[in-house]
Amino acid sequence: METKINAQFICLEEPAFFELIDALYERIKGKEKGDKWITGDEVMRMLNISSPATLQKLRDTDAFRISQLSRKLIMYDRESVEKYIEKHTRK
């Protein structure tokens, strides 16, 4: 029994191909070191907390650096969150 494979090909001119490769490289490189600014959901996952109120309390006590881009959009400095975790790690 033969299986048929539907293949699709995308043709790019050389400059467009290398542009795509460069963009992909930058994206992968960014994921390796992590974004400098992360969302509240990511912070909650990192800290293993489920309550936005707990995150608010940590924000109110200046546990880590934040950037409030608008009334509802708050970004967290990944490095300061990681330092907070290290500071509260038992040896």
Contacts in CASP RR format, 6 or more apart in sequence:
PFRMAT RR
TARGET T0000
AUTHOR 0000-0000-0000
METHOD contacts of the structure
MODEL  1
METKINAQFICLEEPAFFELIDALYERIKGKEKGDKWITGDEVMRMLNIS
SPATLQKLRDTDAFRISQLSRKLIMYDRESVEKYIEKHTRK
12 20 0 8 1.000
34 78 0 8 1.000
35 78 0 8 1.000
36 77 0 8 1.000
36 78 0 8 1.000
36 79 0 8 1.000
37 67 0 8 1.000
37 75 0 8 1.000
37 76 0 8 1.000
37 77 0 8 1.000
37 78 0 8 1.000
38 46 0 8 1.000
38 75 0 8 1.000
38 76 0 8 1.000
38 78 0 8 1.000
38 81 0 8 1.000
39 75 0 8 1.000
39 76 0 8 1.000
40 55 0 8 1.000
40 74 0 8 1.000
40 75 0 8 1.000
40 76 0 8 1.000
42 76 0 8 1.000
43 55 0 8 1.000
43 64 0 8 1.000
43 76 0 8 1.000
43 81 0 8 1.000
44 50 0 8 1.000
44 52 0 8 1.000
44 55 0 8 1.000
46 81 0 8 1.000
46 82 0 8 1.000
46 85 0 8 1.000
47 55 0 8 1.000
47 58 0 8 1.000
47 81 0 8 1.000
47 84 0 8 1.000
47 85 0 8 1.000
49 55 0 8 1.000
58 64 0 8 1.000
58 84 0 8 1.000
59 66 0 8 1.000
59 74 0 8 1.000
63 84 0 8 1.000
64 76 0 8 1.000
64 77 0 8 1.000
64 80 0 8 1.000
64 81 0 8 1.000
64 83 0 8 1.000
64 84 0 8 1.000
65 76 0 8 1.000
65 77 0 8 1.000
65 80 0 8 1.000
66 74 0 8 1.000
66 75 0 8 1.000
66 76 0 8 1.000
66 77 0 8 1.000
67 74 0 8 1.000
67 75 0 8 1.000
67 76 0 8 1.000
67 77 0 8 1.000
68 74 0 8 1.000
68 75 0 8 1.000
69 75 0 8 1.000
END
